[in-house]
Amino acid sequence: MTADPGAVGRLHGEMLTAAGAGRWAELAGVAGRAGGGWVVAGRGEELFVCGDLSGAHPVFYTRTAGGVIWSTSIGRLAGEVGAAVDLGMMAAQMAVGPEHWPGRTLYEGIRAVPGGYGLLLTAGGLELVDVRGPQGHLSLAEGAPGFGRALRTAVREPMGAAGGRAGADVSGGLDSSAVAILAAGHGEIRAVTYHDLYCSRTASRDPM
């Protein structure tokens, strides 16, 4: 997995226990606490591969005569099996956006593991495992406190692992600004970059 080494060390026992019991959703949850990234775990004839909940670390797979092949690089996987570009899917995604086909890719025969799911390979085939944890339906007022705690934890632990020093890349929106402000409460923000359409156009005309 790709995550903070210090956090991985602290949570190593929990991850081994979850993997040994085949509790894949629990394993993905512990990995998320360690900083996210990819998780690859084996148990007997089972192999579990998972990215993060957001889909920022994707996993791709395809079926071949020799079995299932997977990769974290769609380009490498497409080259390995000689997959052609799916022009119909490309046109559809350009027209209405890719979110309508979370498992489809721009290559024929290559599938994507949707964010929040893991790929479980067994002797009998493959299965997509839901690793999102318990699902509930809460109002904004009911869910806000829990979201706030999760966000503070998600910022506090990486800041601690980084020794209290970090940079921030803000877009000017509420999401990145909130994360930067929370991070500043746990250390020192040593560099802040800002990007928006106006700044980009101005810089392109007058690069200084």
TORVEXDREN-384272 format. One line per field, with one value per residue (C-alpha): x, y negated, z negated; residue in one letter; residue number from 1. Coordinates in Angstrom, 3 decimals. Each point is the difference from the previous one (the first is absolute). Layout:
u <- c(X_...)
v <- c(Y_...)
w <- c(Z_...)
aa <- c(A_...)
i <- c(NUM_...)
//
This chain:
u <- c(0.000_1.076_-0.455_1.873_2.634_-0.366_-3.766_0.398_2.353_-2.444_-2.928_1.900_-1.467_-3.567_0.518_1.490_-2.892_-2.612_1.747_0.473_-3.719_-1.018_-1.694_0.761_-2.173_1.673_3.434_-0.843_-1.247_3.209_2.052_-1.972_1.012_3.617_-0.266_-1.750_1.472_0.013_-0.368_1.024_-0.572_0.000_-1.668_0.375_-1.321_-1.574_1.576_-1.573_0.877_-1.499_0.499_-1.482_-3.617_0.187_1.424_3.143_2.068_-1.829_0.293_-0.672_-0.518_-0.794_-0.807_2.282_0.223_2.588_-2.087_-0.507_2.749_-0.060_2.078_0.021_0.989_-2.635_2.548_2.294_-2.884_-1.366_3.449_0.437_-3.193_-0.134_-3.329_-1.474_-1.474_-3.763_-1.074_-3.677_0.748_2.301_-2.769_-2.507_2.289_0.759_-3.725_-1.317_2.992_1.749_-1.918_-2.855_2.230_2.173_1.209_0.720_3.236_1.082_1.486_-1.999_-0.086_1.677_-2.103_0.589_-0.659_-2.387_1.074_-1.131_0.457_2.826_0.856_0.040_1.584_-0.681_0.470_-3.575_0.262_-0.348_-2.312_-0.398_-0.084_-1.726_2.495_-1.895_-1.089_-3.470_-2.248_-2.551_-2.311_0.387_-1.211_2.549_-0.418_0.428_2.982_1.980_1.613_1.239_1.315_1.795_1.714_1.071_1.371_1.970_1.468_0.860_1.983_1.508_1.638_1.875_1.135_1.396_1.761_1.510_1.424_-2.510_1.225_-1.897_-0.957_-3.487_-1.326_-3.303_-2.503_-1.837_-2.966_-1.307_1.507_3.677_-0.261_-1.503_2.753_2.711_-1.501_-0.272_3.584_1.230_-1.438_2.305_3.258_1.520_-1.177_3.236_-1.269_-3.412_-0.772_-3.189_-1.510_-3.104_-1.058_0.620_3.523_0.797_-1.136_1.847_3.220_-0.197_-0.234_2.552_2.382_2.004)
v <- c(0.000_-3.626_-1.854_-1.587_2.535_-1.024_0.508_3.329_1.155_-0.937_1.694_2.996_2.431_-1.083_0.386_3.487_1.098_-1.295_1.551_3.343_0.167_-1.103_-3.120_-2.066_-3.008_-0.267_0.274_-2.821_-2.121_0.463_-0.769_-3.213_-1.010_0.595_-2.504_1.903_1.142_3.549_3.155_3.452_2.944_3.761_2.760_3.531_-0.011_-3.423_-3.274_-3.299_-3.252_-3.345_-3.701_-2.787_-0.987_-3.033_1.860_-2.166_3.216_2.160_3.702_1.415_3.567_2.097_3.623_2.024_3.647_0.454_-1.661_-3.469_-2.608_-3.148_-3.154_-3.459_-1.393_0.156_-0.862_2.827_2.463_-1.066_0.427_3.418_1.431_-2.138_-1.608_-2.378_-3.381_0.135_-2.879_0.340_-0.319_-2.923_-1.844_0.794_-1.257_-3.173_-0.602_0.622_0.704_3.162_0.297_1.846_3.032_0.441_3.446_-0.791_-1.330_-1.408_3.362_2.955_2.887_-1.890_-0.720_-2.358_0.900_-2.762_-2.175_1.595_3.536_2.511_2.785_3.487_2.680_3.625_3.388_-0.275_-3.452_-3.535_-2.028_-3.708_-0.510_-3.010_-1.563_-3.185_1.214_-0.430_-2.194_-2.288_-2.815_-3.062_-3.535_-2.815_-0.849_3.646_0.746_-3.228_0.781_3.399_-1.468_-2.714_2.546_2.093_-3.035_-1.184_3.480_0.225_-3.247_0.491_3.385_-0.918_-3.263_1.924_2.431_-2.940_-1.501_-2.841_-1.542_0.081_-1.949_-0.753_-0.146_-1.867_-0.648_-2.758_2.256_1.134_3.510_-0.846_-3.120_1.941_2.617_-2.676_-1.793_3.234_0.936_-3.383_0.885_3.022_-1.502_-2.323_-0.514_-0.948_-0.600_-0.762_0.124_-1.322_0.706_-1.192_-0.808_-3.754_0.501_2.477_-2.387_-2.939_1.995_1.231_-3.613_-1.448_2.657_-2.711)
w <- c(0.000_0.416_-3.267_-2.874_-1.182_-3.627_0.036_1.817_-2.733_-2.752_1.747_1.372_-2.536_0.704_3.741_-0.367_-2.220_2.439_3.013_-1.750_-0.762_3.483_-1.373_3.069_-0.810_-3.402_1.636_2.405_-2.891_-1.994_3.118_0.398_-3.514_1.021_2.810_2.757_3.279_1.316_-2.048_1.221_-2.342_0.479_-1.976_1.344_3.551_-0.454_1.075_-0.992_1.784_-0.951_0.638_-2.107_-0.518_2.264_2.973_0.028_-0.070_2.565_0.775_3.473_1.137_3.053_0.707_2.252_1.006_-2.741_-2.713_-1.423_0.350_-2.107_-0.226_-1.544_3.426_2.709_2.687_-0.996_-0.191_3.396_1.526_-1.601_1.496_3.146_-0.908_2.567_-0.875_-0.556_2.238_-0.916_-3.702_0.673_1.827_-2.750_-2.753_1.913_0.437_-3.507_-2.258_-1.225_-3.270_1.712_0.664_-3.114_1.070_3.651_1.464_3.343_0.988_1.269_-2.445_-2.845_-3.040_-2.910_-3.619_-1.158_-2.921_-3.247_1.302_0.023_2.436_-1.514_2.173_-0.889_1.627_1.228_1.568_-1.281_-2.196_-0.691_-3.769_-1.526_-2.428_-0.770_-3.424_-1.525_2.113_-1.560_0.948_-2.172_0.281_0.298_-3.689_-1.033_2.217_-0.370_-3.411_1.179_3.231_-1.937_-2.260_2.983_1.830_-3.037_-0.429_3.686_-0.286_-3.456_0.602_3.222_-1.582_-2.943_2.315_1.916_-3.173_-0.028_3.257_3.284_3.087_1.282_3.548_-0.218_2.773_-1.828_-0.752_-3.367_0.155_0.425_-2.144_-2.905_0.202_0.067_-3.018_-1.983_0.906_-1.246_-3.385_-0.242_1.162_2.531_3.574_1.685_3.543_1.460_3.706_1.493_3.394_1.750_3.553_-0.365_-1.343_2.779_2.723_-1.555_-0.355_3.582_1.264_-2.391_-1.362_-1.834)
aa <- c(M_T_A_D_P_G_A_V_G_R_L_H_G_E_M_L_T_A_A_G_A_G_R_W_A_E_L_A_G_V_A_G_R_A_G_G_G_W_V_V_A_G_R_G_E_E_L_F_V_C_G_D_L_S_G_A_H_P_V_F_Y_T_R_T_A_G_G_V_I_W_S_T_S_I_G_R_L_A_G_E_V_G_A_A_V_D_L_G_M_M_A_A_Q_M_A_V_G_P_E_H_W_P_G_R_T_L_Y_E_G_I_R_A_V_P_G_G_Y_G_L_L_L_T_A_G_G_L_E_L_V_D_V_R_G_P_Q_G_H_L_S_L_A_E_G_A_P_G_F_G_R_A_L_R_T_A_V_R_E_P_M_G_A_A_G_G_R_A_G_A_D_V_S_G_G_L_D_S_S_A_V_A_I_L_A_A_G_H_G_E_I_R_A_V_T_Y_H_D_L_Y_C_S_R_T_A_S_R_D_P_M)
i <- c(1_2_3_4_5_6_7_8_9_10_11_12_13_14_15_16_17_18_19_20_21_22_23_24_25_26_27_28_29_30_31_32_33_34_35_36_37_38_39_40_41_42_43_44_45_46_47_48_49_50_51_52_53_54_55_56_57_58_59_60_61_62_63_64_65_66_67_68_69_70_71_72_73_74_75_76_77_78_79_80_81_82_83_84_85_86_87_88_89_90_91_92_93_94_95_96_97_98_99_100_101_102_103_104_105_106_107_108_109_110_111_112_113_114_115_116_117_118_119_120_121_122_123_124_125_126_127_128_129_130_131_132_133_134_135_136_137_138_139_140_141_142_143_144_145_146_147_148_149_150_151_152_153_154_155_156_157_158_159_160_161_162_163_164_165_166_167_168_169_170_171_172_173_174_175_176_177_178_179_180_181_182_183_184_185_186_187_188_189_190_191_192_193_194_195_196_197_198_199_200_201_202_203_204_205_206_207_208)
//
